[in-house]
Amino acid sequence: MKSLAVIGIGRMGGRHARNILKGVVKNARLVAVCDTDKSVLDGFCQKYQVKGYENRKEMLEKEKIDGVIIATPHYSHVEIAKDCLDKDIDFLIEKPVSVTTKEARELAKLLKEKPQITGAMMLNQRTNRMYRMAKKLIDSGKIGTIRRVNFIVTDWYRSQFYYNMGGWRASWSGEGGGTLINQCVHQLDILQWLIGLPKNIYAVCKTVKRDITTENDVTAIFGYDDFECVFTASTHEIPGTNRLEIAGDNGKIVIEKFKMRYYLNKYSEPVVNQRAKRDYGNKKDKKTQVYSYGYGLTRLLYDAIYGQQARVLNNFVEVLESKDKSKLIADIEEGIKGLTIINAINLSAWQNKSIDIPFDENEYEKQLEIKIQEEQKIKKEKADIAGK
């Protein structure tokens, strides 16, 4: 039985803590929670009879803890993870690993110095059986050489009310970004998990119909050796779309919200082209077998009650018990990859040019600081107007 603690018991952290208390996370017990908001902390502890701390260092010092779930605002993730490392405590970080890749790499370097410690990421979309099937198809070569990828993610609808709920949301100073670093972490992680990191990125980011200082509308082109990937995302569209298409020489994968279809060609496209005796290719050579693959009703019901995140929590505990980090769904290094794409998209949009990967991480931090200063100036001007 592993003793866990949760730092940050807001929307997601509170859910993680409740899942542990309910026994959804096997072979784990919740020994303590921590939050700097005393009213939130007191309310949770009184309701669930759990020991609470306002100071995380005090909790890490006093309690016997095997693993910590870090579910605080983004800028604090690495700092808290370092505190866990100092106490030789395993940890799991809610996405994203950090706001900048430079800071995230500092954490990864410290982890390498303590190989006995597990640093995990909450990248729960990797538990989606459809994406896992897509990875098998791609890695096995079933769809051949990839020639085109399109990912449309416009179903993360967020109203102005959502942004007004917390001052840190959709801000450069509080969250480190907007739609990309909040909602689209998942899809960008899935993209790089399936097709790898791009060589370069060109992006346009906009703020549409919301009183926020960060992006809520993104169009990006990712350059690879054999193809381009077009990524489109927004949080202001009704109805939204969630659709991933990956087309190869020998087939195609199409994944929507809860359903998947994949197509395997009788012959690869180069063979069809070579054998063609007519302008549209020979009809008999263009035959394709279509397969359907669903998300699964049982999994859907489980997610509705506990969330995909519960599967990652269970995986984390399994790894702590087995001490086999190779079984992790995602480690810190994997978290850095998705963050690399996010930082590169932002840098491209800010500088209006294509950004090669790897990029200048110091330049990114410099540009982010400029965005923060601009944001603070805007907020001060609004406050001054409101005070008149």
PyMOL commands that set and color helices and strands:
alter all, ss='L'
color gray80, all
select helices_A, chain A and resi 11-21+38-48+56-62+74-86+101-112+124-127+129-139+160-164+179-182+185-195+269-275+283-286+297-306+309-322+325-327+332-351+361-387
alter helices_A, ss='H'
color red, helices_A
select strands_A, chain A and resi 2-7+28-34+52-53+67-70+90-94+119-122+146-153+200-206+217-223+228-234+242-248+251-255+259-265+288-294+355-356
alter strands_A, ss='S'
color yellow, strands_A
deselect
rebuild
show_as cartoon
